[in-house]
């Protein structure tokens, strides 16, 4: 008698299928339309190939293009394999290594045959064409299980040294899975894959660039070529992605920073920023804005040392986790230069103490909290700092303002009782919301849960995670509107954290704000308060930031606004430009009145045509250009050209000053905000 399996479906119904049946068989039993649309299956929560038989009774969800996240990961994985197959078909003797899906596409690391140079951009058109040929051939993608010994022997026989090495070192002793593309090409892979190459859209991918890469990420190993591509479900998605990339290029903060004369970077201070006057004006405005927000929320601003004894970082646990990313030096003593011809030379004492430049502010804030005796009546205590930190990021990871070695955080730590945690986190959610709204950002809130390697007891982690859930719920943000999501394993080693992911003008997301509920650091650094019972108790320490770092937040703002910053943030808010030199006196009078009203204004008195001045100040992203000629001088008016608008407006000077004054007022200080 044939054994039947019970396959439960998402709508609550079930199907009885013969043992040996596959998800593809279930799809066909439901209907040919679904069978055609199905890409893969989720069996008991695990994504699998449609052709893989059920092992027993199972819960089944069929994945189609409507399940975009799962579908995109599947097609990108397949594009990567087809890339490797195409390269080997075109260039026999190429060795393949790894080829994963990425956030917007895929890549594959390969080693070119010894007979030719490493692959370059010139090779990409031919590889793309071969990939399309493989896709159109609709080759079945078939899973097989091989013994480890047989697979290693095959790789060695085929000259695939990298694959053979990896197969030997994979943990465990179980058999390994491979996938065939048709009957003539295979790769070692856990899967899953689509049923065939024809499920991919040959017009929905593009190879983007090549780069150097090292085998297994180790620069001591062989150098490979990494070929990057972007892959999508259809041509429309690819077109939109390429448009977004083009738009992102126009918005690149490094390009705009140069055009607007905001900052520069150079090798003499690799990973740190040289802020120019205009760029630092943006910084100052943001800093003043954040201080007002923190003052209103009852934070007390402090300033802590840059250098601290390494033993402090050992006690906090950071030395064990971050030592390789910290700048540390032995305490130096001067050595007398007896010749008198040069400066004293530093030397290291035998028992010198090691000092580290702080990569974060947390331990220093605990030391401030520990000064004197703190009562439960004093809590919560909110300590804030515009804290400059240093981290020894790898050269290759540095990226403009987005990732630097020296950065300043809008950092703060709240010391409170367990009973106060939910209310403090809820209040922070509302504070962060008001800030992001002022800058025009929408955002998602995510909860990063305990990582595998962590400090603290399971009981403390249970409490900390639930407190954050409860606070977000009380703030009304634990819902679809705010993209609420929990991220297993992504918390810090000492605390779970809420994360704010901003969405910019072209749909990119940036993780900036965070608040973390920490019971570990107060314990490791022996922070206490006197409770109502007269005994010593540990406070809960909430680590929080809204901008994250000023450098990165300014970079995000520049790209979000494409350099056209809100008037209140613009380094120069208006330029007065006379049409003819006879009007220079009136232009200077207008400038003086605008300055008296608090507007950041300059006059452009150069002997240049007005169209030239308009183009130049538009490139510099000046929000308002006030053009004045004989008529304006006679009437006491100005002609205002607003950046991004075609037409100019002529208005009396007093009216123009009132308009500009309102636009130049920070959002938290505007009359409607105050009301």
Secondary structure, 3 states (H helix, E strand, C coil): CCCEEEEEECCCCEEEEECCCEHHHHHHHHCHHHHHHCCEEEECCEEECCCCECCCCEEEEEECCCCHHHHHHHHHHHHHHHHHHHHHHHCCCCEECCCCECCCEEEEEEECCCCCCCCCHHHHHHHHHHHHHHHHCCCEEEEEEECHHHHHHHHHHCCCHHHHHHHHHCCCCCCEEEEEECCCEEEECCCCCCCEHHHCCCCCEEEEEEEEEEHHHCCCCCEEEEEEEEECCCHHHHHHHHHHHHHHHHHCHHHHHHHCCCEECCHHHCCCCEECHHHHHHHHHHHHHHHHHHHHCCCEECCCCCEEEHHHHHHHCHHHHHHHHCCEEECEEEECCCCCCCCCEEEECCCCCEEEECCCCHHHHHHHHCCCCCEHHHCCEEEEEEEEEECCCCHHHCECCCECCEEEEEEEEEEECHHHHHHHHHHHHHHHHHHHHHCCCEEEEEEECCCCCCCCCHHHHHHHHHHHHHHHHHCCCCCHHHCCEEECCCCCCCEEEEEEEEECCCCCEEEEEEEEEECHHHHHCCCCEECCCCCEECCEEEEEECCCCHHHHHHHHHHHCCCCCCCCCCCCCEEEEECCHHHHHHHHHHHHHHHHCCCCEEEECCCCCHHHHHHHHHHCCCCEEEEECHHHHHHCEEEEEECCCCCCEEEEHHHHHHHHHHHCCCHHHCHHHHC
